[in-house]
Amino acid sequence: MTTNIDAQITARLEIHEVRYTRGRRAVAHTLADADGPLSAGEIGERLGPDVPVSSIYRTLSIFTDAGVVTPHL
């Protein structure tokens, strides 16, 4: 099911010629469902062992470049 957040992320990623994959969608929904900022490790804990932390870092980098997320320093 495509939500409003999915449509917004898809539009931002398309500008950067990046696909909105199932893994990226899982990271986006995990962040959207959180009560506050999450680290890559915390996202990984919520997604489970099937998603490598390296993929989560890569996704967060792509999301940052596309303006989907802003790093929490």
HELIX and SHEET records of a PDB file:
HELIX    1   1 ASN A    4  ILE A   15  1                                  12    
HELIX    2   2 ARG A   22  ASP A   33  1                                  12    
HELIX    3   3 ALA A   40  LEU A   47  1                                   8    
HELIX    4   4 VAL A   53  ALA A   66  1                                  14    
END                                                                             
